[in-house]
Each structure stands twice: as structure tokens, then as C-alpha cells.
């Protein structure tokens, strides 16, 4: 046989082998006839049997989302800046009420159409343009998962320290000083990552039992910490964390603008990534009101309670540490053990408190960050990644953000990450504007899974140019202030700083308004025709919900699933 024929046959075998392996890597529900570039069973509209989240499920979810160490630290980003404790609390209350309002608005497509954030993004940005918003959310999932996991590892370290007060001597440090951590802390981080892994296996619609357990442990843990701190603070009372005076604001920033910064950038900015992808969770609602009421009521209550507990515990324990404000709960527990290494009662109490904090960190990190990354990766690579695979990929890749270095400057890190809302505010504004104003609450669900000009959300080559313009109008004026906040060596005019202080709200309003105006002046004809059809918004919701409920999961009836995204099936006129 000629040599060129041998080389051709060899290449052919390699190609067939590669195709075979790729076939094996497809998600279990996949079928070449069913899965296109745009859909798998985890990103399709959630059918009735998986809409299992009721009011109590959402309530427990919000408890875990907002009563945790990150929210507890909110005061540490406000009081040192120059706000008194009561002004900080006012900022926290107003910021969380506004956050709840934005959450409700941005979750409506998920609650009523059972669609997740990546799919709703296709309606706003176009089928291909949505990748910009999705990859931004993937990046945030990696960063937040890594940071939260490291804090969870610090809690594990406290548990190990309570068993062995000389832990650092028994686990010699072999890490370079530049890492900013020790081998003992890294062991705690690895242990936390390992014990978190099984929880990512739970399907989102089956999370209710875990939420009940984790939320119960969490609220007991934080209330016990508060009661202990207040009951044992001694005759000295609160430290100067709670006082009517505060260091003067830096530069020319007034107290009023400092409160605006606390409301918008610190408080709203801290949860802005969660506001952006609320549809990922609202889509599991048994009834839309379960998601909406929980967001409106439980979201602000739990977040305010957690922030106030952080301020009170820090102030109540300040004098026992020579006036030093120890904001981080694992650091507080570790200091207590170090101060009384021979006290079995102190060590036992700190051990149980740290166990509660571990549960709390798992409760926020796996559903809030690992699964968020899983949703987004499943929408980006639907043939090969489902939610479970995406969650584990998020967990593994989170290591690359070097969370141990982020945690060493946790207050600065939270401030910087909150500043990222300069990009998230415009995205949320466009999603709300798209659903309420441009689409008038009418979504052609089928077309969200169709690539090409047959779908009304294809726009121009898969990209909605209007969203690009609106995004830059919403974030470009904020960039100088953002750069100055990230790099303190750079100064900008006071007016630019004040505009940045309004970052999320300005971006939300500006981008949302421009997005609407561009669609009004330069309408997308196919989309406009669908929105103006004779069906009401309520009829459109009912039609698509019934249609996709009939389809069921891909494993139930693949033929119907293909028909559901055919594109030739359009809602009948009423």
C-alpha cells in the first residue's frame, strides 16, 4: 500500500476516534437530533415537575444568600470610611430595599416564563451577543466561589485549631511568604473544597431539604454569636465601632455622598452579581408569587439583619482585643482560641461556631456561585456541559483566582468587587427594559433556542447592536471613577467621583432608557411583529408554559422536544 494511503487511513482513524470520544462527552440527555448549539435539558424552560421552589424554599435560599460572612462584613467597608454606625445602618437599609426592588424586576422572565439568565440574555443581546453578559457572570462566579471557599477554609482552620491549638507548629509552613498564607490555612481550604463537592451534585429543583438544614444551622449560629458577644462584652461596653463620631471623610467627599456610596456601590454593588442572574433561580418557582414575595420581603430583612449583627458583634468584642476591631468571624474565633488555648469550654464553643459557619459558607457558595457558573457554562456549551458539570468546572477553576490573596485584603476585595457594578448595572437595566418596555412582557420562548435568521432574537448576525450602544452609554462615563476606586493613586474630578458613587443606579437607568429608545427609533422588525400580535402578555405566558410543560424533559419525549424548538410553531392568535 502506498505511504500516502497509509497516512490517509491513519488520519481517518484518528478523526473517527476523536468523534467517538466527543460523542461520549456529550451530556446524558443529548441526542444529535435534539441538541443544537442552543439547548440542553438544563437550560430549557423548566417544566412543571421541576418547578418545586415554594415561598419557604426561596426564603431559606435568601437567608443563606444574605446571612453569611460576606454580608456580615458590610460594615467593615462603611464605618472605616468615615460613616458613624447609625449612618452605616441607614445606608445598608436603603441599599437593600433598592436591591430587592431591582431583584424583583429582573426576575420576572424567570418567574413567569421559567427561563434562566443566559437564555433571557439572548433576548437582550442577541443569540451570539449574549455571550458577553454570560462570560462576565462566569468570571464573577469563579471569583466569588474562590473567595467564599477560602473564607470557608478559614472556618475549617478554626475547627482544626480548636482540636489542636498548636496546629501551625504541627503543620509546618512550606508556602512562600508571597502567597500571604500558611500550609495550615491551605489544608483548611482543601478540606472545605472537598466537603463542598458532594453538594454540587444536588439538582437545583431538589435543594429544598438542604436549604432547610443549612438555613436553620446558619441562623442559630449567627444569633448565638450575637448573644454571646453582647452577654460577655463586660463593663467597658461597646468599642468605638459604635460611636457618634467617625473619622472625617477622605478628600472632599461629604458625609451625604459617602452615604450614597454606601447605598449604591457598597450595598447594592455587593449583591449586583446576584441581581443579574436572579432568573436562574426564579425559574424554579412553583408559582411566580413565591419568587417575587420572597425577594421583596426576605431579601432585605436577612441582609439588614446580617450586616447589623456584624457591626454589633465587632463593637461588642472590640475592647477585649485592645480596641482592635476584628470584623472577620473566623479571625475572631481564632483569636479567642489563641488567647485561651487551655480552656476546653472556649475551644468547644469556637469549634461548634466554626462548624456553623462552614455550613453557612457551603449554603451560599454551592447554590449561589457553583451552580451559577454551572447554569452559564451549560448555556455556553450545551452539548457537553450540564449544570452538574458546569458547577464542578467552576469549583475547580476557582483556584486560579488565588483566593488566598484576595482574602488577605477581604475588605478591599469586597470594595473592589462591589465596584464591578459599573458593568452589571447597565446589564440589569437592559434586561428589565427589554422585558417590560421593548417586549412588553411577551417572549417567544421557542426562538430563544433557534440560531439563524429564522429566530426573532437573531437581530444582526446574532448580535443586537442596540445593546452594545446602550451598554457603553451606561458604563463609559463611570470608568474614570471605577479606575480611581481600584487604583487609589489615580485622582479624578469630584463630579466624576460622585457619578461613580451612583454607579449601579446610573447604569441601570441610562442603559435601560437608551436600549428602549434605540428599539423605538430603530425597531427590530421581526421582534416588533411578534410583540404587536393579537395575544396578550398573559396569554403568551400561558401558551408557552403549557407548550413546554407538554414537552417534559428530553428524556421523556425527544421527538416532542425537537418539535418544540422547530420554529415553525408560533403562538395562535387569540
Protein Blocks (a to p, Z undefined) as FASTA:
>chain_A
ZZklmmmmmmmmmmmmmmmmmmmmpcfkbcfklmcckbcfklgccdfklmmbcfklmmmm
mmmmmncfklmmmmmmmmmnopafklmmmmmmmmmmmmmmmmmmmmmmmmmnopafklmm
mmmnojklmmmmmmmmmmmmmmmmmmmmmmmmmmmmmmmmmmmmmlmmmmccfbdfklop
afklmmmmmmmmmmmmmmmmpcfklmmmmmmmmmmmmmmmmmmmmmmmmmmnojnlpafk
lccbdcddehjbdfklmmmmmmmmmmmmmmmmmmmmmmmmmmmpfbfklmmmmmmmmmmm
mmmmmmmmmmmmmmmmmmmnnopacfblklmmmmmmmmmmmlmklmmmmmmmmmmmmmmm
mmmmmmmmmmmmmmmmmmmmmmlocfklmmmmmmmmmmmnommlmmmmmmlmmmmmmmmm
mmmmmmmmmmmmmmmmmnnopacfklmmcgcjkbmklmnghiafklmmmmmmmmmmmmmm
mmmmmmmmbccdfklmmmmmmmmmmmmmmmmmmmmmmmmmmccfklmmmmmmmbdfklmm
mmmmmmmmmnopmklommlmmmmmnopaccddZZ
